[in-house]
Each structure stands twice: as structure tokens, then as C-alpha cells.
Amino acid sequence: MYNLQYTYYELIWLFLIYSLIGWCAGVAVAAVKRKKFINTGVLNLPVCPVYGISAVAYTVFLSELKEYPLFLFLGGMVLSAVLTVITGIVLQQIFHREWWDYSKYRIGFHGYITVPLLLFFGAAAIFVLWVGNPLLLQLIHLMPYSMGKVNLIVIMSLLGLDLLSALAVVGKWRSYIKRMSGMTDNMQKVSETFGNAITSAIQKRLERSYPNLSTEKILQEKSRKQPAEEKKFAEGSGFYKLVWLFLIGSFFGDLVETVFCRITMGWWMSRSSVVYGPFSIVWGFACALLTALMYRYRNKSDRYLFFYGTIVGGTYEYVCSVLAEIVFGAKFWDYSKIPFNLGGRVNLLYCFFWGIVAVLWLKGIYPLLSKWIEKIPKKIGPVLTWVLIVLMTVNMAISALALDRYSKRQRGVEAGNSIELLLDEHFPDERMMRVYPKAKLVDKQPKAENGDNAKSRD
């Protein structure tokens, strides 16, 4: 059983403190390299959220590996590598620029990550769980809980406003880049127009910190090579393509698992993640994730794709297992009886299976599905996609509520409102057991919400 050892109050404080520490470290490194102060963060506040997210990810997903230093070290490496690559891809999709580039290093993941950085992440995971968290939790609990909550509300509100301002700048930035991309005869005028439109120092600060984001540089590159006009729906590996891959992967993933269970166990069982329809959300997200992370490397060798698919797939399955227990209080799979498993969440054999899937997906299945998706008429494609997104979101929300209520019923908790009564009526135990026959409910440890009484169980 997974026991989350931290309250949400503690996790938010840890996120903020590690974000501040990460920002200080980034500024210090930049100061040494460039001999001057540079705010390397995306936001105006002295925080770098990616470091806070990484520290919280170590805390939530790797706490049960605390007594196993080697696995904790490897887990920190893999988890941070995935987060770093995802962050890099997201920023590149937003700005159409690479924010950092480690391609000059001999061993790495195409500029996103490098071996020295991976080793640092592994050491950071050990530091966070062995040293950082125990020390910081003691400091956090020195503050009266009521004062701590007020401070959190104020800080998170400021952080939210800072994020909104950054997103607004990004929106204007992209709009002006697109509008001005043809006006290359007077680049200085373009830059001045863009600067006047954004009455903020964010744009200039980002350009100083990350020269690749220079408006002038982007426009000059666009003038040299204008992108071809999109002629098909969901070309490349953009948002619409990933949504359709998620939906198709969810359906066929459920189908494959159902047939596999019939062959190996001799009976038909539901493998769906939702209460309406045969959709395995884990497989859907896996298809979208593999495509987003590995699309640009689809022409690499099979060994290359197998290696990275094994790492990404194993990490993904482990994270999904922990999240399922935290959110729903249920285990949807248990590999404890399979050799070379890690806490029953993943095992070496199935990690290799993820590697094989990555090769088959990128070399064979994805190209075929991509062609089918791009045949959807461009006029109706976006509308149809958003309709399906809304329907699947509602389906997932209802399923989450039904699972939560199912878990509470097993613990003898009576319905406390009209919504819970409705869930009891439409999703009784018999139906839930048919939809989730392999789910094992686990006791969720109650967490103290009062910071004065909450104790670190490190």
C-alpha cells in the first residue's frame, strides 16, 4: 500500500521553497558564466517552478524508494529527465525556439538533457528525501499553521498573477511575430512596434536571458525560410494529432488488453479506465506521450527507440500506479509475483515490452494512424476534436467520482449529499466490479491538515 507521507500544505511549501532554491542556483550559475546578474526564470518572481515540481515529484513518487539508494538515484535521474524533456518540448512548441541546447555534449538526448545533468538529478533526489525535506519540514512547522495558510494564499496568488502576465506576453509575442514576419525590410521598426505593444519588461528580460528568443532573430530566420502553409488537418505532431492519438490509443489499448486477458486467463474481463465505453486512459496517454517525446527521433535505429521507450514506458507506468493509489485509493495492477519488479508497480519484462511498443508504434502504427487522421476534413476536424475532448473529459470526471464513491462505500462511508446518492444509484458495487474487476482498494491514510500537528514521517 502506498502511503503519502506529506500533507498538501507541506507539499505546496516544499514546491515554493525548492522553486526559490532552484532559481538561486540558476542565477548563480549564469552569473559565473556571464559575469553578470541574469534572471534565468520565465517568471518575474524569484522562482523556477520546474525545480519545485521536480522536488515534489521526488517526494510523491519516490518516497517509498528512500531505503533503496540505488533505485532512488536512478528514479531521480529518469523522473527528472522526463520532466526536463517535456518542459523543453512544451516551451519549444510555445515559442518555436529551443531554450537550452546541450547538443555539444557527447552523450545526451538531442540537446534536452546530458549525462552530467542526469547525475545531478539523481543526487538531487537523494538529497531532497534524505536531507532537504526533513530540514525544511521542521522549518515549515515553526510557522503557525494559520499564518502559513495566509502566506501560502498570498504567495500563490502572486505566482498566479505572474504566470498570467507571462502567458499574456507569450500570446502577444506569438501574435506579433506572426503578423510582422513578412515585414523584414525594416527590422528595427518591427522590433520597436513589438516592444511598444508589450508594456512590460518580461519580453526584454527573456531575450537577455535566452538570446535564442530574440524577436529580431526569429523574424530574420522566418524571412529566410517561410513555413509552408498547412494543407491538411493535424499535420505533424501538434495538439490535434496528439488528441486523436490519445483517443485511438485508448480504444485499441483496451481492446488489446481485453484479448490478452482472454488468451492468458481464459475469460473476458473489462480493462476500461472509464465507466462509459471501452477506453484505457493509460494506453491513450502513453500513445500521446510516446509521440510527443519521441516524434522527432522516429527515424532513429530500433535499438535507440527501444532503449528510450523502455525508460519512458517504465517511468510512466510507475507514476500512473502511484497516482491511482493517491487519487482513487485503488491498485489497478500488481506485479509483485513477477520477477524483477519494483514495488509491484513495474517489472523488467514489461519495461522491455514498452520498449518494443515504442519501436512498433513509431515505425509502423503511428505513420498509418497519422495518415488516417490527416484525412479528416480540415473544416470539421477542429470542431469534432473539441467535441470529443469535452465528451471524454466528462466521462473521465464521472469515472473519477464513481471510483471515489466506490472506495468510500467499501470503507463504510454513507452518502452525504445528493451527488453521492446519485452515484450510489447509477454506479453500484456490482457495476463497478464489472468495469474494474482487477482493481484492489487500499486504505488511504488520513492526513492531518493542521500544520501544527502534522508531523514529518521521514
N, C-alpha and C positions, 0 to 999 in steps of 0.2 A: 504494500500500500504506500502511495506517495503522500508524504506529509509536508506541506508547505510551511516552512518554519518561520515565516515573516508575515506580519500584517501588512495590509495595503498602505497604511500610514507609514510604516517603516520603509516599504519599497519605494514610495514616492520620494521620501527624503534621501534614500540612497541614490536614486536616479539623479536628483538635483546636485547632490554633493559630488558624485563621480563625474557629472557633466562639467561642473566647475573645475575639478581636478584635471580632467582631460583638456579643457580649454587652456588652463595654465600651462600644461605640458606642451600643447601645440604652439602656444605663443612663445614659450621659452626656446623650443627647437627652431622656430622661424627666426627668432632674434639672433640665435647663434649663427644660423646660416646666412642671413641677410644683413646682419649687423644693425638692425633697427626693429622697433616695435611694429608688429603687424597683427591685427585681429584676424586670425585664420578661421574664425567661426562664420557660419552662414548668418546667424542672428546677431543683433546688436548687443544683447546681454552677454555677459561673460560666461557663456555656457556652450558646450559642444555636445548636443543630445546623443550623438552616436555612441560616445563613451559611456554615458549614463545608461543607454539602452543595453549596451554590451554587458555592463556590470550587473544590471538587473537580470539579464538573460542568464549570466553565470549563476546568479543567486537562485533563480526559479528552476532552471533546468538541470543544473549540475550539482545542487546541494547534496543529493544522495550519493555522489561520487567523491565526497570530501575525504573519505577514508581511503580512497584509492588514488594516490597522487598521479600515477602514470595516466590513468583514464581521465582524471580531471585535467591534466595538462593537455592531452590530446583533444578532449572535449572542448576546452577553451580555444584551441587552435582552430578546430573545424567550425565551431559556432561563430566565432568572430570572423573567420574567413567568409562564411556565407553572408553574414550581416554586412561586411565591408563590400563584397561584390554586389549585393543587392542595392546598397546605398549608392555605389558608383554608377550602376546601371540606371537607377531612378534619376539621379542628378544629370546623367548624360541625356536621358530621354527628355528631361525638362529644358535643359539649356542647350542641348545638342553639342555639348562640349565635354571633354574629359577634364575632371577637376584635379586629378593627380595621375601620374604616369610612372610606374616602376619598371617599364619595359627595358630600361638599360641594365637591370639586374639579370644575371644569367639564368637564374631559376625563379620562376614566378608564374602568375596566372594572367598573362597578357596585360600587364600594366596595372591591374587592380590590386594585386597582392604579391608579396615576395616572402622568401623563407625567413629572413631576419624578423620581419613583422609578425609572421606566424609564431615564431618562437617567443616573441614578446607577448603575444596574446595568450599563449599557453601559460607563461609565467604570471601574467596578469590574473588569470582565472584562479590560480593557486593563491596569489596574494589577496585577492578580493575575499575569498572564502575563509582563508586561514588567519589573515591579519586585518584587512580593511574593514570587513563587516563587523566583527566583534568590537573593534575600537570605535567605529562610527556609531554603532547602536548604543554604546554606552554614552557617547556624547549627545545623541538624539534624545535619550531618555532623561538627560539632565534638564531638558526644557519641559516645563509644564505642558501637559497634553493639550489643554485648551489654547495656550499660546502657540503651540506648534501647529495646530489646525488653522488658526488665523493666519499664521505666517505662510503656511502652505497655500491657502486660498489666494493671498496677495501675490506670492511669487508665481504661482501657476497662472494667475490672471495676467500678470505682466508678460509671462512667457507666451501665453496665447495671443496677446496683442502683438507681441514682437513677431510671432510666426505669421499672423495675418498680414502684417505690414510687409514681411519678406515675400509672401505669396503674391501680394498686390504688385510689388515691384517686379516679380517674375512675370506676372501676366502682362504688365505694361512693356516690360523688356522684350518679350517674345512678339508682342503686337507691333512694336516699333521696328524691330528687326525685320519682320515680315513686310511691313509697309515700306520701309526705306531700302530694302535690299536692291531695288533697281536704281536707286539714286546714287550711283557710285562716282558721278562726275564731280561732286563736291562733298567729299567725305567729312570735312570739318564741319560743314553745315549740318550734316546728318547727325553727327555726334552732339552738336550743340542743341539741336532740336530735341533729341532724345533726353539729354541732360535736363533741359528746361521742363520737359513733361514730367519727369520724376523729381518731385521736390523733396528729395531725401538723399542722405549721404550713403545709403545702402549700396546703390549701384557703383559708385566710385570706390567704396571700400572693398567690395567684392572684386573689382577689377585690379585693385592694388594687391590684394591677397592672392588672386588667381589670374595671372596675366592671360591665360587662355580664354577668359570670359570677356576680354576687351571687345566692346561694341565695334570699334573700328576694325579690329582683326577679323571678327566674324563677318562683317559686311564685305570686307575685301575678299575673303575666301568665297563668299556667295557670289560675288561678281565674277570670279574666275570660273566657277563651276555652278551653274544654276541647276537645282534639282529638277528631275523630270516630273512632270505633272502626274499625279496619281490617277490611273485609269481604271483600277479595279478596287473592289471593296476589300478592306482589311489586308492590303499588301504588306509584306514584311512580317515583323513580329510585334506589331503595335497592340494597342488596347483592345480593339475589336477582335483581332485574331486570337489573342490570349483568352478572351471571354468565351469564344466559340470552342477553343480547345479545352477549356475547363468543363464546359457543358458536355461536349462529346466524350471527353475522358471520363467524366463522372458516370455516364451511361455505360460505356463499354467496360470500364473498370468494374462496375457492379456485375455486369454480365460475365466477365471472365472469372471473377471470384466465385460467383454462383456455380458456374460449370465446374470450376476447380474443386469446390467443396463437394459437389455431386460425385465427381470421379474418385476423390480421395476418401470421402466419408460415407458415400453410399446413399445420401439423402439430400433433398433440396432444402436450402435454407436462405433466408433473406440476408443479403450483405449490404443493404442500403444504409446510407447515413441519415436519410430523411424519412419522414413519415408518409410523404406523398411521392410516389414514383421510384423507379429503380436507379438511384443515383448514389454513387460512392464519392462523397466530397473529398476524401483523402486522395483518391486517384485523380480527381479533377484538378485539384490544386497541384498535385505532383506533375501532371502534364503541362500545366501553365508554367510552373516553376522551372522545370527542366528546359522548356523552350526559352523562357526569359533569360536564364542564366547561361545557356549553352548554345543559343541560336547562332551566334557569330563564330562558333567553333565547330559547326556541323560538318565541315569538310575535313576536319582533323581525322587522324587514324582511329581505328576501332579501339585500340588499346588506350589511347588518350581519353576517348569518351567513356570507356568502361571504368577507368580509374576515377575520373571526376564524378561520374554517375553513381559509383559505389559510395563515395564520400557524401555527396549531396543527398542521395536517397536515404542512406542510413541516418544521417542527421535529421532529415525531415521526418522520418518515421519515429525517431526517438522523441522529438519535440511534440509531434502530434499525440503520442502516448501520454506524455506528461500533461499537456493541455487538457486532454479528455478527462483525466482524473481530477485536475484542479477545477475545471468548469462544470463537469457533469457528475463527478464522483463515481465514474464507471471506467472499467477496463474493457476495451473493445478487442484486444488481443493480448495473449500472454505466451511468450516464447521460453518460459522458464525450463521446459523439458527438452528444448533443443540445444545441442552443444554450442559452446562459444557464444552465449547470449550475454547481454548487458542489462541486468535487472529485469529480464523478461520482456524488455521493450524492443530491442533489436537483436539480431543474431547475424553471425558472419555469413551464413549461407544466404539469407535474404538480402543482405547488403550486396553480395555478388549478383543476386537476382536484379537489384536496382541498377547495377552497372550494365547488365545485359539489356534491360529495358531501355536504358539511355541510348545504347547503340542502335537497337531496333527502332526506337522512336525517331531519332534524328536522321537515321539513314534510310528508313523505309516508310514508317507510318506517317510521320509529320509531313513530308513532301506531298503525299497523297491527300491527306486531310486539308492541307493548305490550299491545294488546287480546288478542292470541293468548296471550301469556304469562300474563296475569291470569286466563285461563280455566282454567288448571291448578288442580285441586282444592287447596284450602288445606291439607288434611291431609297429602297426599303430596308437595306442592311442595317443602318444605324438605328432606325426605329424598332425593327424586330429585335435587335440585340438588347436594347434598353427594356423592352417588354419582358424578355426572358430574364434579364437581370433582376427586375422587380419581382417576378414570379418566384425565382429561385431564392431570392433574399427572404421573401415572406415564408417560403417553405422551410428554409433553414431556421428562421426565427421561431416558427411554430414548433419545429422539431426540438429546438433547444429548450423551449418552455415545457414541452411534453416530457422530455427526458429529465429535466429538473424536478418536475412534479412526480414523475415515476420514482425517482430516487427518494424524494421525501415520503412518498407513500410506503416505501419499503422500510423506512425508519419510524413509521407510525405517526407521521405528522398529518393532522387533519387539514382539510381545505380551509383557508382563512378568508377567501374572498370569492367573488363571482367568477373571476377568470380561472381560479384553481378548480372550482366546481365544474366549470365548462370543460376544462382539461380532463378531469376525472371521468366525465361523461363520455367524451369523444375518444379518449386515449386510455382506456382501462388497462390493467396489467396484462390481460390476455393479448391485446393488440400490440402492446409494446414488446412483449416477449416474442411475438411473431416477427416484428420488424427488426429487433435487436436480440436474436437468440444467443449470441455469444458474449453479450455484454455482462460483465461482472461488477455489480455495485460494490463500492468500497466506502467505508466510513470516512467522512470529511471532518477533519479536526476543527472544532470551533476555534476561532482566533479572537483573542482579546482585542477590542477596539480602543480601549483606554490605554493611551500611551504610557501612563504612569504604572500600569500593571503589566503591560506587555513585556515579556522577557525574551531575550535572545537565547535560543536553544543551540547556539553554536558550541 
